[in-house]
């Protein structure tokens, strides 16, 4: 009897694992059928995705009507120079092995991502695990190479590693090369340094556990040595705080960021707009009305209470973090826009209308705190390529290249420019130089990154934020 119980107990975990895996595979197959149009969002589909119907509803789209957009043909890379014979050291067999391994690894990662996404009750199980970690006072949530950590005032962040001199030089050198290319096109360029969530005055973390600020300082030093104009928003945020203690400066600094996210608040980005516009006007000759952004009477500040859950919050789950408020500044002036955005291989949006068309709807749904993302409201989030024409405004034509910190900046600056383009290199895998040649001339090009982006300097070439070929 005892051996039979032991036999059953030993196999129960395997049985549970098999059921979970089988259900995930069923979801993968069902999802593929829905995407291919072989079945609709019927009762069977709703039963299979019983706790994540929101995902299916958000993913179902009519791909047949989408306009194709081949960026590789539109914006091709320059032909590379032939490789010298003495550099062809890799044998044909090794090349085949390397390419085959790369394809297998890519397929493996894709299957793993899908399986993890479709595991039944995934977030409930994650919340239970997070509750246990909270009980034992474990405040580090591992996520690949980016563990989320809780710091003071129940804030969450990811610490940035110290980059080597070579990595810093590579980032700066690529930016300098872009400046040189733009000068050959008759286009001025400026660099805006976004802030790091960890305050430079934080004696507990800065340059001890987090090196984001010192990495940024080293990049800026090299850029200024090469005569690139730099606006450091960290200094603007801390202007007027000289009389504060280091702890007061740290608390004040953190108030400019979302507790559960690494991004600056929408209000913080808005407060910086007068300085950014003034900087652009002075260094590039644009004529953007920065004073407009300093007058609160020009905006309605829509409060979304307990509706925002940032990327760090999603990783640690609601067992460790709380929902927070989100303020959405909307212009009171009536404006007429044309909004174009490219995503993957198709035109995601090509629409016209008032300012509302620039905002992605439904990002504050409490029913889907792990799926919706309020910060992605601005210009529809991290899109490969966005073009916004303000048809009610005659003004400058600018290009913004950067990371997700540019999202609210794009939503604001387009209100006072006639044409605004933006590129996110993480998703835009075509040639930036070809894009500039084809869509220029621009009155100005602005680069904007937060310090955490420097850690991506070693990403594959055409997904690298600092690759401007």
C-alpha positions as CSV (number, residue, x, y, z in Angstrom):
1,X,0.0,0.0,0.0
2,X,2.8,2.4,1.0
3,X,4.7,1.7,-2.2
4,X,1.6,2.4,-4.3
5,X,1.1,5.7,-2.6
6,X,4.7,6.6,-3.1
7,X,4.4,5.5,-6.7
8,X,1.4,7.8,-7.2
9,X,3.0,10.7,-5.4
10,X,6.1,10.5,-7.5
11,X,4.1,10.8,-10.7
12,X,1.6,13.5,-9.7
13,X,4.0,16.3,-10.5
14,X,4.8,14.8,-14.0
15,X,1.0,14.4,-14.6
16,X,0.4,18.1,-13.7
17,X,3.3,19.2,-15.8
18,X,2.0,17.2,-18.8
19,X,-1.5,18.7,-18.4
20,X,-0.1,22.2,-18.2
21,X,2.1,21.6,-21.3
22,X,-0.8,20.0,-23.2
23,X,-3.1,22.9,-22.4
24,X,-0.4,25.4,-23.5
25,X,0.0,23.6,-26.8
26,X,-3.8,23.5,-27.3
27,X,-3.8,27.3,-26.8
28,X,-1.0,27.8,-29.3
29,X,-2.9,25.7,-31.9
30,X,-6.2,27.5,-31.2
31,X,-4.5,30.9,-31.4
32,X,-2.9,30.1,-34.7
33,X,-6.3,29.0,-36.1
34,X,-7.9,32.3,-35.0
35,X,-5.1,34.4,-36.5
36,X,-5.4,32.4,-39.8
37,X,-9.1,33.0,-39.9
38,X,-10.0,29.3,-39.6
39,X,-12.2,30.1,-36.6
40,X,-13.6,33.1,-34.9
41,X,-13.7,34.1,-31.2
42,X,-16.4,31.4,-30.6
43,X,-17.5,29.6,-27.4
44,X,-14.7,27.0,-27.8
45,X,-12.0,29.7,-28.1
46,X,-13.4,31.5,-25.1
47,X,-13.3,28.3,-23.1
48,X,-9.7,27.6,-24.0
49,X,-8.6,31.1,-23.1
50,X,-11.0,31.4,-20.2
51,X,-8.8,33.7,-18.0
52,X,-7.2,35.6,-20.8
53,X,-10.0,36.4,-23.3
54,X,-8.7,40.0,-23.4
55,X,-5.6,38.8,-25.1
56,X,-7.5,37.0,-27.9
57,X,-9.7,40.0,-28.4
58,X,-6.7,42.4,-28.7
59,X,-4.9,40.2,-31.1
60,X,-7.7,39.4,-33.5
61,X,-7.4,41.7,-36.5
62,X,-8.3,41.6,-40.2
63,X,-4.8,41.4,-41.7
64,X,-6.3,41.2,-45.3
65,X,-7.1,44.9,-45.3
66,X,-3.7,46.0,-44.0
67,X,-1.5,47.9,-46.3
68,X,1.8,46.2,-46.8
69,X,4.9,48.3,-46.2
70,X,8.3,46.9,-47.3
71,X,10.8,49.1,-45.4
72,X,13.8,47.1,-46.7
73,X,13.0,48.1,-50.3
74,X,12.1,51.7,-49.3
75,X,15.1,52.2,-47.1
76,X,17.9,49.8,-48.2
77,X,21.3,49.6,-46.6
78,X,24.3,50.7,-48.6
79,X,26.2,47.9,-50.3
80,X,29.0,46.6,-48.1
81,X,32.5,46.5,-49.4
82,X,33.8,43.1,-50.6
83,X,35.6,41.2,-47.8
84,X,39.3,40.7,-48.4
85,X,40.4,37.2,-49.3
86,X,42.7,36.9,-46.3
87,X,39.7,37.7,-44.0
88,X,37.7,34.7,-45.2
89,X,38.8,32.4,-42.6
90,X,35.5,30.7,-41.8
91,X,35.0,27.5,-43.6
92,X,31.8,26.7,-45.5
93,X,30.9,24.0,-43.0
94,X,31.3,26.4,-40.1
95,X,29.1,29.0,-41.8
96,X,26.4,26.4,-42.4
97,X,26.7,25.2,-38.8
98,X,26.5,28.8,-37.5
99,X,23.5,29.7,-39.6
100,X,21.7,26.4,-38.7
101,X,22.4,26.9,-35.0
102,X,21.1,30.5,-35.2
103,X,17.8,29.3,-36.9
104,X,17.3,26.5,-34.3
105,X,18.0,28.9,-31.4
106,X,15.5,31.4,-32.9
107,X,12.8,28.7,-33.3
108,X,13.5,27.5,-29.8
109,X,13.1,31.0,-28.3
110,X,9.9,31.5,-30.2
111,X,8.4,28.3,-29.0
112,X,9.5,29.0,-25.4
113,X,8.0,32.5,-25.5
114,X,4.7,31.1,-26.8
115,X,4.5,28.3,-24.3
116,X,5.2,30.7,-21.4
117,X,2.6,33.2,-22.7
118,X,-0.1,30.5,-22.9
119,X,0.5,28.6,-19.7
120,X,-2.9,28.3,-17.9
121,X,-3.3,30.7,-14.9
122,X,0.2,31.9,-15.5
123,X,-0.3,35.3,-13.7
124,X,-2.2,33.7,-10.8
125,X,0.6,31.3,-10.2
126,X,3.1,34.1,-10.5
127,X,1.2,36.2,-8.0
128,X,1.2,33.2,-5.5
129,X,5.0,32.9,-5.9
130,X,5.4,36.7,-5.4
131,X,3.2,36.5,-2.2
132,X,5.5,33.9,-0.8
133,X,8.6,36.0,-1.7
134,X,6.9,39.0,0.1
135,X,6.4,36.8,3.2
136,X,10.0,35.9,3.4
137,X,11.1,39.5,2.6
138,X,12.6,38.7,-0.8
139,X,12.5,41.8,-2.9
140,X,14.4,40.9,-6.0
141,X,12.3,39.5,-8.9
142,X,14.5,37.8,-11.5
143,X,13.7,38.4,-15.2
144,X,16.5,37.1,-17.4
145,X,19.4,39.5,-17.0
146,X,17.3,42.4,-15.6
147,X,16.1,41.6,-12.0
148,X,13.6,44.1,-10.7
149,X,14.5,45.4,-7.3
150,X,12.4,47.3,-4.7
151,X,14.0,50.4,-3.4
152,X,12.8,53.1,-0.9
153,X,9.2,54.3,-0.8
154,X,8.0,51.1,-2.5
155,X,9.6,52.1,-5.8
156,X,10.8,49.5,-8.2
157,X,13.7,49.7,-10.6
158,X,16.4,47.8,-12.5
159,X,20.0,48.6,-11.7
160,X,22.3,49.4,-14.6
161,X,25.7,47.8,-14.9
162,X,28.9,49.7,-15.3
163,X,29.9,49.7,-19.0
164,X,33.4,49.3,-20.2
165,X,35.3,52.1,-21.8
166,X,35.0,50.3,-25.1
167,X,31.2,50.1,-24.9
168,X,31.0,53.8,-24.0
169,X,33.3,54.8,-26.8
170,X,31.3,52.7,-29.3
171,X,28.0,54.4,-28.4
172,X,29.6,57.9,-28.6
173,X,31.4,57.1,-31.8
174,X,28.2,55.9,-33.5
175,X,26.5,59.2,-32.5
176,X,29.4,61.3,-33.8
177,X,29.3,59.4,-37.2
178,X,25.5,60.1,-37.4
179,X,26.2,63.8,-36.7
180,X,28.9,63.8,-39.5
181,X,26.5,62.2,-41.9
182,X,23.7,64.7,-41.1
183,X,26.1,67.6,-41.6
184,X,26.8,66.3,-45.1
185,X,23.0,66.5,-45.6
186,X,22.8,70.0,-44.3
187,X,20.9,68.9,-41.2
188,X,21.8,70.0,-37.6
189,X,21.7,67.4,-34.8
190,X,21.4,67.7,-31.0
191,X,21.5,65.1,-28.2
192,X,19.1,65.1,-25.2
193,X,20.1,63.0,-22.2
194,X,17.1,61.5,-20.4
195,X,17.2,60.8,-16.7
196,X,17.9,57.6,-14.8
197,X,15.4,56.5,-12.1
198,X,18.2,56.2,-9.6
199,X,19.2,59.7,-8.5
200,X,22.9,60.7,-8.9
201,X,22.8,62.0,-5.3
202,X,21.5,58.7,-3.9
203,X,24.3,57.6,-1.6
204,X,22.8,54.1,-1.2
205,X,22.7,53.1,-4.9
206,X,24.4,55.6,-7.2
207,X,27.8,54.2,-8.4
208,X,27.4,51.4,-5.9
209,X,24.7,49.2,-7.3
210,X,23.5,51.4,-10.2
211,X,25.9,52.9,-12.8
212,X,23.3,54.5,-15.1
213,X,24.3,58.1,-14.3
214,X,28.0,57.6,-14.5
215,X,27.6,55.7,-17.8
216,X,25.6,58.7,-19.2
217,X,28.3,61.2,-17.8
218,X,31.0,59.3,-19.7
219,X,29.0,59.3,-23.0
220,X,28.2,63.0,-22.7
221,X,31.9,63.8,-22.0
222,X,32.9,62.2,-25.3
223,X,30.1,63.8,-27.2
224,X,31.0,67.3,-26.0
225,X,34.6,66.7,-26.9
226,X,33.4,66.1,-30.4
227,X,31.4,69.4,-30.4
228,X,27.9,67.8,-30.2
229,X,25.4,69.9,-28.4
230,X,24.0,68.1,-25.3
231,X,21.0,69.0,-23.1
232,X,21.2,67.0,-19.8
233,X,17.6,66.8,-18.4
234,X,18.9,65.4,-15.2
235,X,20.3,68.9,-14.4
236,X,17.0,70.6,-15.2
237,X,15.1,68.2,-13.0
238,X,17.4,69.0,-10.1
239,X,17.6,72.8,-10.7
240,X,16.6,74.6,-7.6
241,X,17.3,71.7,-5.3
242,X,20.8,72.9,-4.1
243,X,19.5,73.5,-0.6
244,X,18.1,70.0,-0.2
245,X,19.8,67.2,1.6
246,X,20.9,64.1,-0.5
247,X,17.9,62.2,0.9
248,X,15.5,65.0,0.0
249,X,17.0,65.3,-3.5
250,X,16.6,61.5,-3.9
251,X,12.9,61.6,-2.9
252,X,12.3,64.6,-5.1
253,X,14.0,62.9,-8.0
254,X,11.9,59.7,-7.6
255,X,8.7,61.8,-7.6
256,X,9.3,62.4,-11.3
257,X,9.0,58.7,-12.1
258,X,6.3,56.1,-11.9
259,X,6.7,53.8,-8.9
260,X,6.1,50.6,-10.9
261,X,8.0,51.7,-14.1
262,X,11.3,53.1,-15.3
263,X,9.8,55.9,-17.3
264,X,9.5,59.6,-16.4
265,X,5.9,60.7,-15.6
266,X,3.9,62.4,-18.4
267,X,3.9,65.6,-16.3
268,X,7.7,65.5,-15.9
269,X,8.2,65.3,-19.7
270,X,5.7,68.1,-20.2
271,X,7.6,70.4,-17.7
272,X,10.8,69.8,-19.6
273,X,9.3,70.8,-23.0
274,X,10.1,74.5,-22.7
275,X,13.8,73.7,-22.1
276,X,13.9,71.1,-24.9
277,X,12.3,73.5,-27.4
278,X,14.5,76.4,-26.4
279,X,17.5,74.1,-26.8
280,X,16.4,73.0,-30.3
281,X,15.7,76.5,-31.4
282,X,19.1,77.8,-30.2
283,X,21.2,75.0,-31.6
284,X,19.4,74.1,-34.8
285,X,17.5,77.3,-35.8
286,X,14.0,75.8,-35.4
287,X,11.2,78.0,-34.2
288,X,9.2,75.8,-31.8
289,X,7.0,77.6,-29.3
290,X,8.3,76.2,-26.0
291,X,6.4,78.8,-23.9
292,X,3.1,77.1,-24.9
293,X,4.0,74.0,-22.8
294,X,4.8,76.0,-19.7
295,X,1.2,77.3,-19.4
296,X,-1.1,74.8,-17.7
297,X,-4.1,76.6,-19.1
298,X,-3.3,75.1,-22.5
299,X,-4.0,71.6,-21.2
300,X,-6.6,69.5,-19.5
301,X,-5.0,67.1,-17.0
302,X,-7.0,63.9,-17.0
303,X,-6.5,61.9,-13.9
304,X,-6.7,58.1,-14.3
305,X,-7.0,56.8,-10.7
306,X,-5.4,53.5,-9.8
307,X,-5.2,52.5,-13.5
308,X,-1.5,52.3,-14.2
309,X,0.8,49.3,-13.7
310,X,4.3,49.7,-15.1
311,X,6.6,47.1,-16.6
312,X,8.3,46.6,-13.2
313,X,5.0,46.2,-11.5
314,X,3.9,43.5,-14.1
315,X,7.1,41.5,-13.3
316,X,6.7,41.6,-9.5
317,X,2.9,41.3,-9.8
318,X,0.2,43.0,-7.7
319,X,1.2,40.8,-4.8
320,X,4.2,43.1,-4.3
321,X,3.2,46.3,-6.1
322,X,0.1,48.5,-6.2
323,X,-1.7,50.2,-9.1
324,X,-0.9,53.9,-9.3
325,X,-2.5,57.1,-10.8
326,X,-1.7,58.3,-14.2
327,X,-2.1,61.9,-15.4
328,X,-2.8,62.4,-19.1
329,X,-2.2,66.0,-20.3
330,X,-4.4,66.8,-23.3
331,X,-4.2,70.0,-25.3
332,X,-7.3,72.3,-25.2
333,X,-6.6,73.8,-28.7
334,X,-8.4,72.2,-31.6
335,X,-5.9,70.6,-34.0
336,X,-6.0,68.6,-37.2
337,X,-3.5,65.7,-37.6
338,X,-2.5,63.0,-40.0
339,X,-1.0,60.1,-38.2
340,X,1.0,57.3,-39.9
341,X,2.8,54.5,-38.2
342,X,4.6,51.4,-39.4
343,X,4.8,48.1,-37.5
344,X,6.3,44.9,-38.6
345,X,5.6,44.6,-42.3
346,X,2.4,46.6,-42.6
347,X,1.0,50.1,-42.0
348,X,-0.4,50.0,-38.6
349,X,-2.2,53.3,-38.8
350,X,-2.8,55.9,-41.6
351,X,-5.5,58.1,-40.1
352,X,-6.5,61.7,-39.9
353,X,-8.4,63.7,-37.2
354,X,-8.1,65.6,-33.9
355,X,-5.4,65.1,-31.3
356,X,-7.3,62.0,-30.0
357,X,-6.1,59.9,-32.9
358,X,-2.5,60.1,-31.6
359,X,-3.5,58.2,-28.4
360,X,-3.9,54.5,-28.1
361,X,-7.3,53.8,-26.5
362,X,-8.0,51.2,-23.8
363,X,-4.7,51.3,-22.0
364,X,-6.2,51.9,-18.5
365,X,-8.4,48.8,-18.2
366,X,-8.2,47.5,-14.7
367,X,-9.4,44.1,-16.0
368,X,-6.2,43.6,-17.8
369,X,-3.4,45.2,-15.7
370,X,-0.8,42.8,-17.0
371,X,-1.7,43.4,-20.7
372,X,-2.6,47.1,-21.0
373,X,0.1,49.8,-20.5
374,X,-0.8,53.4,-19.9
375,X,2.5,54.8,-20.9
376,X,1.9,53.3,-24.3
377,X,-1.0,55.6,-24.8
378,X,1.3,58.3,-26.3
379,X,1.6,58.0,-30.1
380,X,0.4,54.4,-29.8
381,X,3.6,53.3,-27.9
382,X,6.9,52.0,-29.1
383,X,6.2,52.0,-32.8
384,X,9.0,51.3,-35.4
385,X,8.3,54.5,-37.4
386,X,5.8,57.3,-36.7
387,X,5.0,60.3,-38.9
388,X,2.7,63.0,-37.6
389,X,1.6,66.0,-39.7
390,X,0.0,68.9,-37.9
391,X,-2.2,70.3,-40.6
392,X,-3.2,73.2,-38.4
393,X,0.3,74.4,-37.8
394,X,3.1,75.8,-40.1
395,X,6.4,75.2,-38.5
396,X,9.5,73.0,-38.3
397,X,10.0,69.5,-39.7
398,X,12.0,67.3,-37.2
399,X,13.1,63.7,-36.8
400,X,13.4,62.2,-33.3
401,X,15.5,59.0,-32.8
402,X,15.6,57.3,-29.5
403,X,14.0,54.9,-27.0
404,X,10.6,54.8,-25.3
405,X,11.4,58.0,-23.4
406,X,10.6,59.9,-26.6
407,X,6.9,58.7,-26.6
408,X,5.4,61.6,-24.6
409,X,7.9,64.1,-26.1
410,X,6.6,63.1,-29.6
411,X,3.0,63.6,-28.4
412,X,3.8,67.1,-27.2
413,X,6.2,68.5,-29.8
414,X,4.0,67.6,-32.7
415,X,1.5,70.2,-31.3
416,X,4.0,72.9,-32.3
417,X,5.7,71.5,-35.4
418,X,4.2,70.9,-38.9
419,X,5.8,67.5,-39.3
420,X,7.4,65.1,-36.8
421,X,9.1,61.8,-37.7
422,X,10.3,59.3,-35.1
423,X,12.3,56.1,-35.4
424,X,12.8,53.4,-32.7
425,X,15.9,51.3,-33.8
426,X,14.8,48.3,-31.7
427,X,12.0,47.7,-34.2
428,X,13.1,49.7,-37.3
429,X,15.5,47.3,-39.0
430,X,16.0,49.2,-42.2
431,X,18.6,51.9,-43.0
432,X,18.3,55.1,-41.0
433,X,20.5,56.9,-43.5
434,X,18.3,55.9,-46.4
435,X,15.2,57.0,-44.3
436,X,16.8,60.5,-43.8
437,X,17.8,60.8,-47.5
438,X,14.3,59.8,-48.6
439,X,12.2,61.8,-46.1
440,X,14.5,64.8,-45.6
441,X,15.5,67.5,-45.5
442,X,14.8,67.9,-41.8
443,X,15.1,71.2,-40.0
444,X,16.6,69.3,-37.0
445,X,17.3,65.8,-35.8
446,X,17.1,65.1,-32.0
447,X,18.5,62.0,-30.3
448,X,17.0,61.2,-26.9
449,X,17.9,58.2,-24.7
450,X,17.7,57.3,-21.0
451,X,20.9,55.9,-19.4
452,X,19.6,52.3,-19.3
453,X,19.7,52.2,-23.1
454,X,23.5,52.3,-23.2
455,X,23.5,48.8,-21.9
456,X,22.0,47.7,-25.2
457,X,25.1,48.8,-27.2
458,X,26.0,45.1,-27.8
459,X,22.6,44.1,-29.3
460,X,22.6,42.8,-32.9
461,X,23.5,45.5,-35.4
462,X,20.2,46.5,-36.9
463,X,18.3,46.2,-33.6
464,X,20.9,48.2,-31.8
465,X,19.6,51.6,-30.6
466,X,23.0,53.2,-31.5
467,X,23.3,51.8,-35.0
468,X,22.5,54.6,-37.5
469,X,23.6,52.9,-40.7
